[in-house]
Amino acid sequence: MKKAVRLCLLFGCLAGYSCLDLLYAQNRTPKNAEVRILVKSVEMISQNEAHVKLTLINESTRTIFFTVNPFDVNMPEPLYLEQMRQKEGWTLFGPCVDNPPAAISKLKPGKTIGIDDRIGVPTISNCQVKPQNLLDSFRYSLEYFESYEDVRAYMRNFFPSSNPKRPHPRIVYSESFSIPGGWPRSR
C-alpha cells in the first residue's frame, strides 16, 4: 500500500484515475465477486499482436450498468488492460480516456456478454505508460455501477476524476493471463 501511495504521488494520475481512485480500487475486489470477467481464449495473431475473447458475467441478483462504445453496445468502454511488471506491479496502460463515455448498457442477473479485444505492441495510444512486450501477465478491469442514476452522474462528472460528485464505481478484474508466444521471443 505504501508503494502504491509513493508511485501515485510521484507519477500522478494514469488514464484519468486520481490517486484516491487507485487506492480505493485496491480495496474493493472481493474474492467471490458476483460480477466476473472470464478470459475465454488468447490467440497470437502475429509477432506483436494478440486476440483475446472475454465474457462479462453477472452472477448477482441485480442488474449492473456500465459505459459502452456507442457504436457497439456489447463493448464496455473503457475496458482497461493492465500488465504485471516486475518493478511496478500491475500497471494500467490503456485505454487512456480523454473523452467521457458516450453510452450506457446494462447486464441483467444471470446474463453474459461476449467481448473481443486486441492487444498490440507497440500500441497506438496517448497513454504515458505503454506495454513494452507481450511476455508478462495481463488482466482486464471494468468499472460498473448498481444503478442507472449512478452511471449517469459518473458520466456527467467524468473529469476531473477527483470530483467529489463523481460516484465511485465497483471494479471487476479478470484473472491474469499470458499470451502464448508473446513478443519479443527469447533467443
C-alpha positions as CSV (number, residue, x, y, z in Angstrom):
1,M,0.0,0.0,0.0
2,K,2.8,2.4,0.8
3,K,4.4,1.7,-2.5
4,A,1.2,2.5,-4.3
5,V,0.9,5.8,-2.5
6,R,4.5,6.7,-3.3
7,L,4.1,5.8,-7.0
8,C,0.8,7.7,-7.2
9,L,2.3,10.8,-5.6
10,L,5.4,10.6,-7.8
11,F,3.8,9.9,-11.1
12,G,0.4,11.4,-10.7
13,C,-2.7,10.1,-12.4
14,L,-2.8,7.3,-15.0
15,A,-5.7,7.0,-17.5
16,G,-7.9,9.5,-15.8
17,Y,-7.7,8.0,-12.3
18,S,-6.9,10.1,-9.3
19,C,-4.7,8.7,-6.5
20,L,-7.8,8.3,-4.3
21,D,-9.5,6.2,-7.1
22,L,-6.4,4.0,-7.4
23,L,-6.1,3.4,-3.6
24,Y,-9.9,2.9,-3.3
25,A,-9.9,0.3,-6.1
26,Q,-7.2,-1.8,-4.4
27,N,-9.5,-2.5,-1.5
28,R,-12.7,-3.4,-3.3
29,T,-12.3,-6.5,-5.4
30,P,-13.9,-9.3,-3.4
31,K,-12.6,-12.9,-4.0
32,N,-16.1,-14.2,-4.5
33,A,-17.2,-11.4,-6.9
34,E,-20.8,-11.6,-8.3
35,V,-19.7,-9.9,-11.5
36,R,-16.8,-11.5,-13.3
37,I,-14.6,-11.1,-16.5
38,L,-13.7,-14.6,-17.8
39,V,-10.9,-14.9,-20.2
40,K,-12.2,-17.5,-22.8
41,S,-9.2,-17.6,-25.2
42,V,-6.0,-15.8,-26.0
43,E,-4.6,-16.2,-29.6
44,M,-1.4,-14.9,-31.0
45,I,-2.2,-13.3,-34.4
46,S,1.2,-12.0,-35.3
47,Q,4.6,-11.4,-33.6
48,N,3.3,-8.3,-31.9
49,E,-0.5,-8.8,-31.8
50,A,-2.9,-11.0,-29.9
51,H,-6.7,-11.5,-29.9
52,V,-8.5,-12.0,-26.6
53,K,-12.0,-13.3,-26.1
54,L,-13.7,-12.4,-22.8
55,T,-17.1,-13.0,-21.2
56,L,-18.6,-10.5,-18.8
57,I,-20.8,-12.5,-16.4
58,N,-23.4,-11.0,-14.0
59,E,-24.0,-13.7,-11.3
60,S,-25.6,-11.1,-8.9
61,T,-29.3,-10.7,-8.2
62,R,-29.5,-7.2,-9.6
63,T,-28.9,-5.5,-13.0
64,I,-25.5,-3.8,-13.4
65,F,-24.8,-0.8,-15.6
66,F,-21.6,0.2,-17.4
67,T,-20.4,2.6,-20.0
68,V,-20.0,1.3,-23.6
69,N,-18.9,2.3,-27.1
70,P,-22.0,4.0,-28.6
71,F,-21.4,2.1,-31.9
72,D,-21.2,-1.4,-30.2
73,V,-23.3,-1.7,-27.0
74,N,-21.6,-5.1,-26.3
75,M,-18.2,-3.4,-26.0
76,P,-17.6,-1.9,-22.5
77,E,-15.7,1.3,-22.8
78,P,-13.3,1.9,-21.2
79,L,-12.3,-1.7,-20.7
80,Y,-8.9,-1.3,-19.0
81,L,-5.9,-3.5,-19.7
82,E,-3.2,-3.9,-17.1
83,Q,0.2,-5.5,-17.4
84,M,2.2,-7.1,-14.5
85,R,5.6,-5.5,-14.4
86,Q,8.4,-6.8,-12.1
87,K,9.2,-3.5,-10.5
88,E,5.8,-1.6,-10.6
89,G,3.3,-4.4,-10.1
90,W,0.0,-4.1,-12.0
91,T,0.3,-1.2,-14.4
92,L,-2.7,0.3,-16.2
93,F,-1.7,1.2,-19.7
94,G,-4.9,1.5,-21.7
95,P,-7.1,2.8,-22.8
96,C,-6.3,6.4,-21.8
97,V,-9.6,8.2,-21.8
98,D,-9.7,11.8,-23.0
99,N,-13.5,11.9,-23.6
100,P,-16.3,10.8,-21.3
101,P,-18.0,7.6,-22.3
102,A,-21.0,8.3,-24.5
103,A,-23.5,5.5,-23.9
104,I,-24.7,3.1,-21.1
105,S,-25.6,-0.5,-21.3
106,K,-26.9,-2.9,-18.7
107,L,-26.5,-6.6,-17.9
108,K,-29.3,-8.4,-16.2
109,P,-28.8,-11.0,-13.5
110,G,-27.7,-14.4,-14.9
111,K,-26.7,-12.9,-18.3
112,T,-23.4,-12.7,-20.1
113,I,-21.8,-10.5,-22.8
114,G,-19.1,-11.7,-25.2
115,I,-16.2,-9.3,-25.7
116,D,-13.4,-9.4,-28.3
117,D,-10.3,-7.3,-27.8
118,R,-6.9,-6.8,-29.5
119,I,-3.6,-6.3,-27.7
120,G,-0.7,-5.0,-29.8
121,V,2.8,-3.8,-29.3
122,P,3.6,-1.0,-29.9
123,T,0.2,0.4,-29.0
124,I,-1.3,3.4,-30.8
125,S,-2.3,5.3,-27.7
126,N,-2.0,8.6,-26.0
127,C,-1.1,6.8,-22.7
128,Q,2.1,7.7,-21.0
129,V,2.6,4.1,-20.0
130,K,2.7,1.6,-22.8
131,P,3.3,-2.2,-22.9
132,Q,6.9,-3.0,-23.8
133,N,6.3,-6.6,-24.7
134,L,3.7,-9.3,-24.8
135,L,5.6,-11.6,-22.4
136,D,4.3,-10.5,-19.0
137,S,0.9,-11.4,-17.4
138,F,-2.1,-9.2,-18.3
139,R,-5.5,-8.7,-16.8
140,Y,-8.6,-6.6,-17.7
141,S,-10.6,-4.4,-15.4
142,L,-14.0,-2.9,-15.8
143,E,-15.9,-0.3,-13.8
144,Y,-19.6,-0.9,-13.3
145,F,-22.5,0.5,-11.3
146,E,-25.5,-0.8,-9.5
147,S,-27.9,2.0,-10.6
148,Y,-28.6,3.8,-13.8
149,E,-28.5,7.1,-11.9
150,D,-25.0,6.5,-10.6
151,V,-23.6,5.8,-14.1
152,R,-25.3,8.9,-15.4
153,A,-23.8,11.0,-12.6
154,Y,-20.4,9.4,-13.3
155,M,-20.6,10.4,-16.9
156,R,-21.6,14.0,-16.1
157,N,-18.8,14.3,-13.6
158,F,-16.2,12.3,-15.5
159,F,-13.4,15.0,-15.4
160,P,-11.6,15.5,-13.1
161,S,-11.7,12.1,-11.6
162,S,-11.2,13.6,-8.2
163,N,-14.6,15.4,-8.4
164,P,-16.4,14.7,-5.1
165,K,-19.7,14.5,-7.0
166,R,-18.4,11.6,-9.1
167,P,-19.8,8.3,-7.9
168,H,-17.3,5.6,-7.2
169,P,-17.8,2.6,-9.4
170,R,-17.3,-1.0,-8.4
171,I,-14.4,-2.6,-10.3
172,V,-14.1,-6.2,-11.5
173,Y,-10.8,-7.8,-12.6
174,S,-10.3,-10.7,-14.9
175,E,-8.0,-13.5,-13.9
176,S,-4.4,-12.9,-15.1
177,F,-3.4,-14.4,-18.3
178,S,-0.3,-14.6,-20.5
179,I,0.0,-14.6,-24.3
180,P,1.4,-17.8,-25.8
181,G,4.4,-16.9,-27.9
182,G,4.4,-13.3,-26.7
183,W,6.9,-10.8,-28.2
184,P,9.8,-10.3,-28.0
185,R,10.6,-14.0,-28.2
186,S,13.5,-15.3,-26.2
187,R,16.5,-16.4,-28.3
